[in-house]
């Protein structure tokens, strides 16, 4: 995905006026367009991977799983390039406020990400730290669970042992991404 997007982002920058090429707003928009495109691409490939899983097509499943991990890595990289997509600047700023409470970090995360102590299946937010510490680990756990079931020639994870394992792993990832000890 990164190699596919790079020529287009380079082309857009080269066609922009000289002042736009270094304009933070232009670069933010360019980054945001690429991120939105990758999200849609990710969603389409999830469906393709699940179809390969259900059809017991190991090669197609592995190809799609690898592609999904690459797409998420690229999204994470894009988010890392723009402070707008980071939590840490907001947290640092909140720490400097007079009378900031000792748990200001948690409070800022709660307000900006809707974590409220648990980050389980909330409304999506495109924040670098969430993609890095929450989404990517969850996608890896999901893919690994499907791999395990596929190795046993099982097609559906439904609410059995695999689902319970995945729910437990999701809870661990959520607690870890909120700073709790797992």
C-alpha positions as CSV (number, residue, x, y, z in Angstrom):
1,X,0.0,0.0,0.0
2,X,2.7,2.5,0.9
3,X,4.5,1.8,-2.4
4,X,1.2,2.2,-4.2
5,X,0.4,5.5,-2.6
6,X,3.8,7.0,-2.7
7,X,3.8,7.9,-6.4
8,X,0.4,9.6,-6.0
9,X,1.3,11.7,-3.0
10,X,4.5,12.6,-4.7
11,X,2.6,13.6,-7.8
12,X,0.1,15.7,-5.8
13,X,2.9,17.5,-4.1
14,X,4.8,18.1,-7.3
15,X,1.7,19.6,-9.0
16,X,1.0,21.9,-6.0
17,X,2.2,25.4,-6.0
18,X,5.6,25.9,-4.3
19,X,4.0,27.5,-1.2
20,X,1.5,24.6,-0.9
21,X,4.3,22.0,-1.0
22,X,5.4,23.1,2.5
23,X,2.1,24.3,3.8
24,X,1.1,22.3,6.9
25,X,-2.6,22.4,6.0
26,X,-2.0,21.1,2.5
27,X,0.3,18.3,3.8
28,X,-2.3,17.5,6.5
29,X,-5.0,17.2,3.8
30,X,-2.8,15.1,1.6
31,X,-2.0,12.8,4.6
32,X,-5.7,12.6,5.5
33,X,-6.8,11.7,2.0
34,X,-4.2,8.9,1.9
35,X,-5.3,7.7,5.4
36,X,-9.0,7.6,4.4
37,X,-8.2,5.7,1.2
38,X,-6.2,3.1,3.1
39,X,-9.1,2.7,5.6
40,X,-11.5,1.9,2.8
41,X,-8.9,-0.4,1.3
42,X,-8.4,-2.1,4.6
43,X,-12.2,-2.7,5.0
44,X,-12.5,-4.3,1.6
45,X,-9.6,-6.6,2.2
46,X,-11.0,-7.7,5.6
47,X,-14.0,-9.0,3.7
48,X,-11.8,-10.8,1.2
49,X,-9.8,-12.4,4.0
50,X,-12.9,-13.6,5.9
51,X,-14.2,-15.1,2.6
52,X,-11.0,-16.9,2.1
53,X,-11.1,-18.2,5.7
54,X,-14.7,-19.4,5.3
55,X,-13.7,-21.2,2.0
56,X,-10.7,-22.8,3.7
57,X,-8.4,-21.1,1.1
58,X,-5.1,-20.9,3.0
59,X,-3.1,-19.2,0.4
60,X,-5.7,-16.5,-0.3
61,X,-6.2,-16.0,3.4
62,X,-2.4,-15.5,4.1
63,X,-2.1,-13.1,1.2
64,X,-5.0,-11.0,2.5
65,X,-3.8,-11.2,6.1
66,X,-0.3,-9.9,5.1
67,X,-1.9,-7.2,3.1
68,X,-4.0,-6.1,6.0
69,X,-1.0,-5.9,8.3
70,X,0.8,-3.9,5.7
71,X,-2.1,-1.5,5.3
72,X,-2.3,-0.9,9.0
73,X,1.4,-0.3,9.2
74,X,1.1,2.3,6.5
75,X,-1.8,4.0,8.2
76,X,0.2,4.0,11.4
77,X,3.1,5.7,9.6
78,X,0.9,8.3,8.0
79,X,-0.6,9.2,11.4
80,X,2.8,9.5,12.9
81,X,3.8,12.2,10.4
82,X,1.1,14.7,11.6
83,X,0.8,16.0,15.1
84,X,-3.0,16.4,14.5
85,X,-3.2,12.6,14.8
86,X,-1.3,12.2,18.1
87,X,-2.6,12.2,21.6
88,X,0.7,13.1,23.3
89,X,0.7,16.8,22.3
90,X,-2.7,17.2,24.0
91,X,-1.5,15.3,27.0
92,X,1.6,17.4,27.3
93,X,-0.4,20.6,27.0
94,X,-2.9,19.4,29.7
95,X,0.0,18.7,32.1
96,X,1.1,22.3,32.0
97,X,-2.3,23.6,33.1
98,X,-2.5,25.1,36.6
99,X,-3.9,22.7,39.1
100,X,-3.8,19.8,36.6
101,X,-4.9,16.7,38.5
102,X,-2.4,13.8,38.9
103,X,-4.5,11.6,36.6
104,X,-4.6,14.3,33.8
105,X,-3.1,11.8,31.3
106,X,-6.0,9.4,31.8
107,X,-8.6,12.2,31.7
108,X,-7.3,13.6,28.4
109,X,-7.3,10.1,26.9
110,X,-10.9,9.6,28.1
111,X,-12.1,12.8,26.6
112,X,-10.2,12.5,23.3
113,X,-10.6,8.8,22.6
114,X,-13.7,7.7,24.5
115,X,-11.7,5.1,26.4
116,X,-13.3,5.8,29.7
117,X,-11.2,3.1,31.3
118,X,-12.0,0.6,28.6
119,X,-11.3,0.9,24.9
120,X,-13.5,-1.9,23.7
121,X,-15.3,-1.4,20.4
122,X,-15.9,2.3,20.7
123,X,-16.4,4.8,18.0
124,X,-13.4,4.8,15.7
125,X,-10.7,7.4,16.2
126,X,-7.7,7.9,14.0
127,X,-5.0,8.5,16.5
128,X,-1.5,7.3,16.1
129,X,-1.2,5.8,19.6
130,X,-4.5,3.9,19.2
131,X,-3.6,2.5,15.9
132,X,-0.1,1.5,17.2
133,X,-1.2,0.1,20.6
134,X,-4.8,-1.0,20.1
135,X,-5.9,-1.6,16.5
136,X,-2.8,-3.3,15.2
137,X,-2.5,-5.7,18.1
138,X,-6.3,-6.5,17.8
139,X,-6.0,-7.2,14.1
140,X,-3.0,-9.4,14.7
141,X,-4.9,-11.3,17.4
142,X,-7.9,-11.7,15.1
143,X,-5.7,-13.0,12.2
144,X,-3.9,-15.3,14.5
145,X,-7.1,-16.8,15.8
146,X,-8.4,-17.3,12.3
147,X,-5.1,-18.9,11.3
148,X,-5.4,-21.3,14.2
149,X,-8.9,-22.3,13.2
150,X,-7.9,-22.6,9.6
151,X,-5.0,-24.9,10.5
152,X,-7.6,-27.1,12.2
153,X,-9.8,-26.9,9.0
154,X,-12.5,-25.0,10.9
155,X,-14.5,-22.4,9.1
156,X,-16.4,-20.4,11.6
157,X,-15.2,-19.0,14.9
158,X,-18.7,-18.4,16.3
159,X,-19.1,-18.3,20.0
160,X,-16.9,-21.2,20.9
161,X,-13.5,-21.7,22.3
162,X,-11.8,-19.5,19.6
163,X,-14.2,-16.7,20.2
164,X,-13.6,-16.9,24.0
165,X,-9.8,-16.8,23.4
166,X,-10.2,-13.8,21.1
167,X,-12.4,-11.9,23.6
168,X,-9.8,-12.5,26.4
169,X,-7.0,-11.3,24.1
170,X,-9.0,-8.2,23.2
171,X,-9.6,-7.4,26.9
172,X,-5.8,-7.8,27.5
173,X,-5.0,-5.5,24.5
174,X,-7.6,-2.9,25.7
175,X,-6.2,-2.9,29.2
176,X,-2.6,-2.6,28.0
177,X,-3.5,0.2,25.7
178,X,-5.1,2.1,28.6
179,X,-1.9,1.7,30.6
180,X,-3.2,-1.1,32.9
181,X,-1.1,-4.0,33.8
182,X,-2.3,-7.1,32.0
